[in-house]
């Protein structure tokens, strides 16, 4: 249905008033048995019509639409146009429709902003809680070790060195958390420079696996690299992608099957190369997957803290891959294992 303009409303009201006026006069004259020429009725109708039209239009302009236009301008003050000017409405415009649409848009935008702020507040609260929890554990450990040493443990050669080593390990864990947080902050703000260069991703994977050999052997895990006999060239920051691979392989060692297998595969995706790191562990339940790359998010908090780590590894991985303008994904089946995959741009 077409929206009415102010003039459209005024002409309809004027016709209604003029018709009622002439009809009332005609009925009154019939009641008093008076006769008037037809042209007088027509003239009275026209005069009443014009008077009603302009009177009602004036009332709309002065007392109603002026208020509506004020509301409209107030809303527009909240969202200036790119050139810094506010749209000027002529009275001939369909102002009701414009105001209605602007109010709806304004309300929708505000609702989206409120939702975003609530989400940010929940995320901030959860993040602060996670940071305090992660730091509280090593701090309490350090405090316990030091109190034991102060209360006489320093004189006991069987525990003094052992407690100092444990206190130092807790300090190192705190340092790891702080350094990881600092790195994420730099990645998010773009302050961490990336040195993108032509890199053989197969050779890089081999180097990372060799650097983790002691940890791999200790866990009794077998690492199989697919197509490792020929180079695959990508554009990447080799140091940062090494960090990605280290985190993903360590994650596969932690959560993979004892004496299991980690498989690293490469796939040609036209312009990109897809790298997969797969384990054959317990897998991850589906409801955890969307939040897996969040800071400090753990699917099994007790076991994860026993295995060490800052809880920021996967979050750092995601930020590094996205800093390469690429994507990372995870798929998992409970009882079968998990596969993390990320892409890198193919070198020409």
Number of C-alpha atoms within 10 A of each C-alpha: 3 5 11 13 15 19 18 13 15 21 18 14 17 23 18 13 18 22 16 14 15 18 14 12 14 15 11 12 13 12 9 8 8 9 9 10 7 9 9 10 15 12 12 15 20 17 13 19 22 15 15 21 23 15 14 19 21 14 14 18 16 11 10 12 18 14 13 15 20 11 14 21 17 12 17 18 14 10 13 12 11 7 6 9 11 16 12 9 13 9 15 9 12 15 20 17 14 14 18 12 12 15 16 12 13 16 12 12 12 12 12 12 12 12 12 12 12 12 12 12 12 12 13 12 11 14 16 12 12 16 17 11 12 19 18 13 14 20 15 13 17 20 12 14 20 17 13 15 18 11 9 10 17 17 11 10 9 10 15 17 14 12 20 16 13 15 21 15 15 19 16 13 20 20 14 15 20 15 13 18 18 12 17 22 15 14 18 15 9 11 10 14 10 16 12 14 13 17 19 17 23 22 16 17 20 13 13 17 21 12 12 14 14 11 14 19 12 10 16 15 20 14 20 15 17 12 13 16 9 9 13 19 19 23 20 23 18 19 12 19 21 18 16 21 20 19 18 22 26 17 19 25 26 17 20 24 21 13 15 16 19 24 17 23 17 20 14 12 12 9 13 17 21 19 21 21 23 25 29 24 23 16 19 21 13 11 9 12 14 10 13 17 22 17 20 24 18 17 15 9 12 9 12 17 14 8 11 10 18 21 22 20 23 19 19 25 23 19 22 25 19 16 18 18 11 15 16 19 15 17 15 20 15 13 13 14 20 22 20 19 19 21 24 23 19 19 16 8
